[in-house]
Amino acid sequence: MADTFSGAHEDAGVATLENLAGKYLTFRLASEEYGLEILKVQEIISLLEVTHIPQVPKFVRGVINLRGKIIPIVDLRLKFGMPGKEDSDRTSIIVVGLSRLFNNLIMGIVVDEVSEVLDIAEGQIEPAPSFGAKVKTDFILGMGKVDKRVLTLLDIDRVLSETEIETVASAADAEPVTIDN
């Protein structure tokens, strides 16, 4: 029987390490490495000109026009409380689809650098560490161990709170952009 733990997938039942195994797009923020489930990734683009939106949280950079669709852009460095950094030629936007709210809202997340796609097996994933009740970690699916590296595997649906998602969606002006299936 697969190991189980409570974590980001509580609303879908008990998550198993087996369910978390799969392909992850890896990226860097500062010296830390993170992974996103590849099925959540729509595309990766170089940094485009971002239109600033007034009166939104600091981590919301604004919006971009991606092939005629207005996409809200979130800076993960700022969302995670890291110091800001000047953009470089390696700075990228990962366009992701959020499934739990607003009919599959599409948003872009700014990262320092996209690394690679890794196939992470069940045996390479550990439960997210517990830091006590005051530290929110429900957006962490688990910790991936690949070679000598440790990656924080993110549940992109939970990186932002529902209120923050509503703010991000409104930054894109009225109706959120949805995934075409």
N, C-alpha and C positions, 0 to 999 in steps of 0.2 A: 504494500500500500504506500502511496506517495506521502511524503511529509506534508503536513498542513500547517498553516499559520494564518492569523488574522492580519489583514493589511488593507491595501487599497481596493481590493475586490470584495469587501464585505457585503456590499449591496447585491452582488451577484452570487452570494453564497460564500463558502469557504474557498479561499484560493489554495491551489496546490502548486508546489514547485514545478510539477510536470506541466501545468497550464501556463507557467511563465516561460518555459523553455521556448526558444525560437530565435528569429532574426531580429537584431536590434541595430538601428543606426546610431553610431557613437559620435560624440562631439565633445569639445572642450569648452569649459568656462574657467578662466584662470588656469591653475595647474590641475584642476579636477576633471575627471572624465565621466561622462554620463551616457546613458543609452535610452533610446525611444523605440517602442515596438514599431517595426518597419511598416506594419499594416496601417498605422496612424499617419504615416508620412505621405503627403501628396507629391511634394517635389522639394528640391533644394535649389535655391537661387542665390546669385551674388547679391550683395547689399544694393538695394535700389534707393532712390531718393524717397525719404519718408516725409509725408505731410504731417506736421505737428497738429494735434488737437488740443485746444485749451481745456483746462480744468479736468484733466484725467490724472490718475495716479502716475507717479514718476516712472514706473516700470512700463507704462504704455507709451511707446515712442510716437505712435500716430498711426497713419494708414498708408498703404501703397496702392497703386493702380496696377493690378496684375492681369494683363490681357482684358482690360475693360471691367474687371471686378475689383471692388474696393475691399481690401483685406486689412484688418487690424494687425498691428505689429507690437509684440511684447518683448522687452529686453530681459532675458532670463537672469543676467548678472544682477540687475537692479531688483528683480523680483526676489531673488535669493539673498538679498542684502549684501552682495559683493560690491566693492568699489567699481565705479564706472571705468571704462577704458576707451581710449581712442580707437575708432574702427581702423582695421587694416585691410589689406587685399585678401586676407583669409577669412575675414568676418563674413558670415553667411546668414541667410534666412532659411529656416526649415519651415515649409508650409505644412501644417498639420490639420487634421480633421478631429474635432471634438465630438464625441458621440452622445454624451449624456444630456445635452441641453441645446436648445435652439435648432433642432433639426440638423445636426451635424455641422455646426459652425466651423468655418475655416478661418484659421489665424496663422500668422507668421511668428516664429520665435527667432530672435537674434542670438547667435552663438559666436564665440570667438573663432571656432574652427570646426569643420566637419571632418571626422577621422575616417571611418570605414563602416561597413556592415559586417557584423559578427553573428555567427550562429552560436547561441549560448545554450548549452545543454542543462537539463534539470540538475545534475550534480555540480554545476558551476554557479548555482544561485543559492544564496543564503537569505533568510528573512531580513527585513529592514531592522536595523538596531532600534532599541527602545531607549529614549532619552527622558522618559518620565512624561507625565500628563501635560506639562506646560510647553513641550516642544512638539509641533505638528509634523508628523512624518507620514500621514496617510497618502501622500502623493508619491511615496517611494514604494515601488513594487517589490524591490529586493536589491541585494548587492550581488553583482556579477563578478566572478573571479575568472579572469582570462590571463593565462600565463602568470606573470607576477603582478598584474594590474588588478585594481578593484574599481568597478564601475557602479555608479548609482543608477539603477534602472528606474526611470520615471513613469508614472501614470499621468500622461499629459492631460487626461480628463480631470485630474484633481490638483494640478499645479496651481490653478487659480480657483478661488472659492466661487460659488454660484453668483454672489454679488459682483465679484471682480469680472466674471465672464459676462454678466449683463452690462457692466461698464465698458468692457472691451467691445462687445457687440454694438453698443450704442455709439462708440467711437467710429465704427464703420458706417454709421448713420442708418437709423431705422432698421430695415430688414437685414438680418445677417445673410451672408453669402452661404449657400449650401452646396454640398458635394453632389456632383452629377453622377448618378449610378446608372 
